[in-house]
Amino acid sequence: MKAEPMRTLTISLTAKQSARLQSAIEGGAYASNSEIVRDALRLWEQREELRALELEHLKRAYADGMASGKPVGIEPAEFIRSLKEERRARG
């Protein structure tokens, strides 16, 4: 696999953020600030992908609910009682 060319960016950090990066490098967890930022971006990309999947799941669940028919009213206390009975029956 051919490595992608790197691009230099300038970023601004608070003193606390900068100190944490330096501490991670000095502690041996990372070799450079760039490595830390790339790792952070990978985590951000994963989180964004997960959010997109969750949103798609919610959209499908909504569509399934809408397609399941007319809503039926329930009494909350009766519903909870039936859940408890069901749970007792399963042991």
C-alpha positions as CSV (number, residue, x, y, z in Angstrom):
1,M,0.0,0.0,0.0
2,K,1.4,3.3,-1.1
3,A,1.5,6.0,1.7
4,E,-0.6,9.1,1.0
5,P,1.4,12.4,0.9
6,M,1.2,14.3,4.1
7,R,-0.1,17.9,4.3
8,T,1.1,20.3,7.0
9,L,-1.6,22.1,8.9
10,T,-1.4,24.7,11.6
11,I,-3.7,24.2,14.6
12,S,-4.3,26.2,17.8
13,L,-4.5,24.4,21.2
14,T,-5.0,25.6,24.7
15,A,-2.0,25.4,27.0
16,K,-3.6,22.4,28.8
17,Q,-4.2,20.6,25.5
18,S,-0.6,21.3,24.4
19,A,0.7,20.0,27.7
20,R,-1.3,16.8,27.5
21,L,0.1,16.1,24.0
22,Q,3.6,16.7,25.2
23,S,3.0,14.5,28.2
24,A,1.8,11.7,25.9
25,I,4.9,12.0,23.8
26,E,7.3,12.1,26.8
27,G,5.5,9.1,28.3
28,G,6.1,7.1,25.2
29,A,2.4,6.6,24.2
30,Y,3.0,8.5,21.0
31,A,6.1,9.5,18.9
32,S,4.9,12.9,17.8
33,N,2.1,15.5,17.9
34,S,1.2,14.4,14.4
35,E,0.7,10.8,15.5
36,I,-1.6,12.0,18.3
37,V,-3.7,14.1,15.9
38,R,-4.0,11.3,13.3
39,D,-5.1,8.9,16.1
40,A,-7.7,11.5,17.3
41,L,-9.0,11.9,13.7
42,R,-9.3,8.1,13.3
43,L,-11.4,8.0,16.5
44,W,-13.5,10.9,15.3
45,E,-14.1,9.2,11.9
46,Q,-15.1,6.0,13.7
47,R,-17.5,8.0,15.9
48,E,-19.1,9.7,12.9
49,E,-19.5,6.4,11.1
50,L,-21.2,5.0,14.1
51,R,-23.5,8.0,14.4
52,A,-24.5,7.6,10.7
53,L,-25.2,3.9,11.3
54,E,-27.3,4.7,14.4
55,L,-29.2,7.3,12.5
56,E,-30.0,4.9,9.7
57,H,-31.1,2.3,12.3
58,L,-33.5,4.9,13.9
59,K,-34.8,5.8,10.5
60,R,-35.5,2.2,9.6
61,A,-37.2,1.6,13.0
62,Y,-39.3,4.7,12.5
63,A,-40.3,3.5,9.0
64,D,-41.1,0.0,10.4
65,G,-43.2,1.5,13.1
66,M,-45.1,3.7,10.7
67,A,-45.7,0.7,8.4
68,S,-46.9,-1.5,11.3
69,G,-50.4,-0.1,11.4
70,K,-52.6,2.1,13.4
71,P,-51.4,2.9,16.9
72,V,-53.1,1.3,19.8
73,G,-53.6,3.1,23.1
74,I,-52.4,1.4,26.3
75,E,-52.7,2.1,30.0
76,P,-49.2,2.6,31.4
77,A,-49.9,0.8,34.7
78,E,-51.5,-2.2,32.9
79,F,-48.6,-2.4,30.5
80,I,-46.1,-2.5,33.3
81,R,-48.1,-5.1,35.1
82,S,-48.2,-7.3,32.0
83,L,-44.4,-6.9,31.6
84,K,-43.9,-8.0,35.2
85,E,-46.2,-11.0,34.7
86,E,-44.3,-12.0,31.6
87,R,-41.0,-11.7,33.4
88,R,-42.2,-13.9,36.3
89,A,-43.5,-16.5,33.8
90,R,-40.0,-16.7,32.2
91,G,-38.4,-17.2,35.6
